[in-house]
Amino acid sequence: MTQVALASLALTTLTALGALVGQYVLTEDPSSRAVPPGLLAAAPLIPVALFALFIQAGAQAALRYYYLCNIEEQLASRRTASASAPPSPAFTRMVGSLVGLKHGNPIYRALTIMLVLIAFTAFTVITVMIAISVPRAWTAAMAVTYTAAVCLLFTMAWLSTTGQSLYRAASRRLQPQVGKAAPSPRERHMSSYLALPRGEDLQKSFYYVAGLVLAPLLGDTALDGSPGKKLVVYLWGWVLLEYLAYQARYQWNDIRGAVEDAAHPAAISRARLPTQKLGLDRAVSLSSAVVIFRIGAALVLALGIPSNQPVGPLIGVAAIFILAASYETARKLKMPKTTVALVGFGYPLRFCLGLEIAGYQWTGDESLLATAIAVAAFLSFGWSTVGLAWTLEAVHFAQEGIPLRAHHRWLLGNAGLIDKATALTGPPLATGYKITAVPNLAQLAAGPLAIMVGQLAADDRWDWWPDGVVVALALVVSAALMFMPRWPIVWGSTVVLGCQTFLAAGVLWPTVVATLLWLAFAGYYVAFRTATYQGLKDTPHKIVATVVKRLLGLRHWLRTGDWRPAGK
């Protein structure tokens, strides 16, 4: 069922890309070719990502079946005391299981085979057509990127089936460590902290990039020059705002809470300001010096920005620290509602900074309306994401006996979990989470607002038909998302159907962009509702490191074996 859903979503996305190709690649009208070639070249990355999810889901299911068969055989033959690892399944036979050729309901098997063949054929045709229509530089980039992506997909399937890597890793984790003390975790090195205090928060650059992408769609921009010059300005702004200003703001937060963080039971895993080796005073002094350096460097870069428009970046740096000061004051005074409200404003602030770096013209009634709706969408998404993350953290703190802060208690009460947080198991927000909780209501608003952003980006006019109907459908699908963690089949089908409708309606590429923005909102929401607090700590660099190690391990490429254990 999961494979069919993923394959259906991939096929639906390819349908939208086909509509985009028909509208902007095959047309003879030069005026309709308004889509940038870079966006066309990047469009096939979306189905590639869905294919990767498809392979991952299939590999997990196939491996689970294979190794459970081996365990059943060992239990039946009473060899559990001296159980040995089963032989690796052959790659070619495992791939058959990935597409449902061997196991499962015959209808789902047939649907999966059909959808995979259609989706792969459509992906190939669409990618080739786009590559032919874009300039040669983009064609070369597409050839390198998508060849590497397809090779990586096959590598993912190969590494998940040969070498028994997953099985051995699980066995090592489950083996009792007799006579061995658990290794004590190490504190983060000070140089690593000063270089990048909050590496996991770099993912919030997404909102800055969203501002860069949506700026020319929502209104006029004053940033002139070649694409290379614009890229330099965008990267300049990213370093100025994300690496210097925001990281300095995070250091300030850690300095203010240094004593509390040092006494925290999970101080090392939280990776805040390291104080054990250098001592509290010296660590605070070093971090304070780097904060001053970062702020000074940010001001220098703002004054020297290549766009020759330093006022906006300077105001942006000031806004970052004004919002930070307000947030820190609300936390100190134990004002939970104000704290949650203020932290959500960081998301639209990043978006507006992206608009400013792109040279967005803020004047004009239409530009102001589109900007206001986009800011409301990102603000709603910020309240939803932060509210869910802090609620997960509050449940974890309650279960570990860690003192709760004022905003933790308020969020637990708002979610209806204040009295049962310690008894929750598994993903704590999957069931029993109040529909009227702030993150739910914020997500309910974020979906329709994101679609309205796309409608205004595609056309300055907004009519009740069909625009109002699509917004109403977005509201229904956003409401269905709230029930998806509890009843994934029924409500997940509703969400997929809604996505298909959005994508089918997205003939104009700005609408497709906004639809993908809504899908990003929905993906974050479902991920938080179905995650545990520890699951949120799996940072992307660990995933990349794992893939690299698997790629470099030549033995995983050479070992094959029988698909089934003996006697099966």
Residue pairs with C-beta under 8 A, 6 or more apart in sequence:
1 108
1 489
2 57
2 61
3 54
3 57
3 58
3 61
3 98
3 99
3 100
3 108
3 112
4 108
4 111
4 112
4 115
5 492
5 493
5 496
6 50
6 53
6 54
6 57
7 54
7 111
7 112
7 115
7 116
7 119
8 115
8 496
8 500
9 50
9 496
9 499
10 47
10 50
10 51
10 54
10 115
10 119
11 115
11 118
11 119
11 122
12 496
12 499
12 500
12 503
12 504
13 46
13 47
13 50
13 503
14 47
14 119
14 122
14 123
14 126
15 122
15 503
15 504
16 503
16 504
16 506
16 512
16 515
17 43
17 44
17 46
17 47
17 126
18 122
18 126
19 504
19 506
19 507
20 35
20 40
20 43
20 506
20 507
20 509
20 512
21 126
21 129
21 130
23 32
23 507
23 508
23 509
24 32
24 33
24 34
24 35
24 40
24 509
25 33
25 40
25 129
25 130
25 133
26 129
27 33
35 509
37 134
37 135
37 138
38 138
38 227
39 509
40 130
40 133
40 134
40 138
41 130
41 131
41 134
41 138
41 141
41 142
43 130
44 123
44 126
44 127
44 130
44 142
44 146
45 145
45 149
46 516
47 119
47 123
48 123
48 146
48 149
48 150
48 153
51 119
51 123
51 153
52 152
52 153
52 156
54 116
55 98
55 153
55 156
55 157
55 160
56 156
56 160
58 97
58 98
58 99
58 100
59 94
59 98
59 156
59 157
59 160
59 161
60 160
61 97
62 89
62 94
62 97
62 98
62 161
63 160
63 161
63 166
63 167
65 97
65 103
66 86
66 89
66 94
66 563
66 564
67 86
67 167
69 564
69 565
69 568
70 86
70 565
73 565
73 566
73 567
73 568
74 80
74 83
85 164
85 167
85 168
85 171
86 164
86 167
86 565
87 561
87 562
87 565
88 161
88 162
88 163
88 164
88 559
88 560
88 561
89 161
89 162
89 561
89 562
89 563
89 564
90 161
90 560
90 561
90 562
90 563
91 157
91 158
91 161
91 162
91 560
93 563
94 157
94 160
94 161
94 563
95 157
95 161
96 102
97 103
98 157
99 112
99 113
99 116
100 108
100 109
100 112
100 113
101 109
101 113
103 109
127 142
127 146
130 142
131 138
131 139
131 142
131 143
132 139
134 142
155 550
155 551
158 556
158 557
159 165
159 550
159 551
159 556
160 166
162 556
162 557
162 559
162 560
163 553
163 555
163 556
163 559
164 559
165 550
165 553
165 556
185 268
185 269
186 268
187 268
187 274
187 276
187 277
188 268
188 271
188 274
189 274
190 274
190 277
190 278
190 283
190 286
193 271
193 273
193 274
193 287
194 286
194 287
194 290
196 202
196 247
197 247
197 250
197 251
197 254
197 273
198 247
198 250
199 539
199 541
200 539
201 246
201 250
202 242
203 540
204 242
204 246
204 346
204 347
204 350
205 238
205 242
205 350
206 520
207 347
207 348
207 350
207 351
207 354
207 378
208 237
208 238
208 241
208 242
208 350
208 351
208 353
208 354
208 357
209 354
210 351
210 354
210 378
210 517
211 350
211 351
211 352
211 353
211 354
211 355
211 356
211 357
211 358
211 360
212 234
212 354
212 355
212 357
212 358
213 513
214 354
214 355
214 374
214 453
214 457
214 513
215 221
215 354
215 355
215 358
215 359
215 360
216 358
217 457
217 458
217 510
217 513
218 355
218 360
218 367
218 370
218 371
218 374
218 453
218 456
218 457
219 360
219 361
219 362
219 364
219 366
219 367
219 370
219 371
220 360
220 361
220 364
220 367
221 358
221 359
221 360
221 361
222 309
222 359
222 360
222 361
223 230
223 233
223 307
223 358
223 359
225 233
229 306
232 306
233 305
233 306
233 307
233 357
234 357
234 358
236 301
236 305
236 306
236 357
237 305
237 313
237 353
237 354
237 357
239 301
240 298
240 301
240 302
240 305
240 313
240 317
241 298
241 313
241 316
241 317
241 320
241 350
241 353
241 357
244 294
244 295
244 297
244 298
244 301
245 294
245 295
245 298
245 316
245 317
245 320
245 321
246 320
247 294
248 290
248 291
248 294
248 295
248 298
249 320
249 321
249 324
251 273
251 287
251 290
251 291
251 294
252 291
252 321
252 324
252 328
253 324
253 328
254 261
254 272
254 273
254 287
255 273
255 284
255 287
255 288
255 291
256 328
257 272
258 272
258 273
258 275
258 280
258 283
258 284
259 280
261 267
261 270
261 272
261 273
262 275
262 276
262 280
264 270
264 402
265 400
265 401
265 402
266 400
266 402
269 537
273 283
273 284
273 287
274 283
275 283
275 284
278 286
295 317
298 317
299 314
299 317
301 313
302 310
302 313
302 314
302 316
302 317
303 310
303 314
304 310
305 313
307 357
307 359
309 359
312 356
312 357
313 353
313 356
313 357
315 356
316 349
316 352
316 353
316 356
319 349
320 349
323 342
323 345
323 346
323 349
326 342
327 339
327 342
327 343
330 338
330 339
330 342
331 339
331 405
331 406
331 407
334 406
335 406
336 406
336 407
336 409
336 410
336 411
337 410
339 406
339 407
340 383
340 386
340 387
340 390
340 407
340 410
340 411
340 438
341 383
343 382
343 386
344 379
344 382
344 383
344 386
344 442
345 379
345 382
346 382
347 378
347 379
347 381
347 382
347 385
348 374
348 375
348 376
348 378
348 379
348 382
350 378
351 374
351 375
351 378
352 371
352 375
355 371
360 367
360 371
361 367
362 368
362 371
366 456
366 460
369 456
370 453
370 456
370 457
373 449
373 452
373 453
373 456
374 449
374 453
376 445
376 449
377 445
377 446
377 449
377 450
377 452
377 453
377 517
377 521
380 442
380 443
380 445
380 446
380 449
381 442
381 443
381 446
381 450
381 521
381 524
382 442
383 438
383 439
383 442
384 439
384 440
384 442
384 443
384 446
384 521
384 524
384 525
385 439
385 524
385 525
385 528
387 411
387 437
387 438
387 439
387 442
388 429
388 439
388 525
388 528
388 529
389 528
389 536
390 407
390 408
390 411
391 411
391 412
391 415
391 417
391 428
391 429
391 437
391 439
392 428
392 429
392 528
392 531
392 532
392 533
392 536
393 408
393 533
394 404
394 408
394 409
394 411
394 412
394 417
394 421
395 412
395 417
395 421
395 424
395 428
395 429
395 533
396 402
396 532
396 533
396 534
397 403
397 404
397 408
398 404
398 412
398 421
398 422
399 421
399 422
399 424
404 412
409 418
411 438
412 418
412 421
414 434
414 437
414 438
415 429
415 433
415 434
415 437
415 439
416 432
416 433
416 434
416 437
417 424
417 428
417 432
417 433
420 432
421 428
424 432
426 532
427 485
427 529
427 530
427 531
427 532
428 532
429 485
429 528
429 529
429 530
429 531
430 485
430 486
430 529
430 530
431 485
431 486
433 440
433 485
433 529
434 440
435 482
439 525
439 528
440 482
443 478
443 481
443 482
443 521
443 522
443 525
444 475
444 478
444 479
444 482
445 478
446 478
446 518
446 521
447 474
447 475
447 477
447 478
447 481
447 518
447 521
447 522
448 471
448 472
448 474
448 475
448 478
450 474
450 514
450 517
450 518
450 521
451 470
451 471
451 474
451 502
451 514
451 515
451 518
452 462
452 467
452 471
453 514
453 517
454 506
454 510
454 511
454 512
454 513
454 514
454 515
454 517
454 518
455 462
455 467
455 470
455 471
455 511
455 514
456 462
457 510
457 511
457 513
457 514
458 508
458 509
458 510
458 511
458 514
459 508
466 505
470 501
470 502
470 505
473 498
473 501
473 502
474 498
474 502
474 518
476 494
476 498
477 494
477 495
477 498
477 499
477 522
478 522
480 491
480 494
480 495
480 498
481 491
481 495
481 522
481 525
481 526
483 490
483 491
484 491
484 492
484 495
484 526
484 529
485 526
485 529
485 530
495 522
499 515
499 519
502 515
502 518
503 512
503 515
505 511
506 512
506 515
528 536
550 556
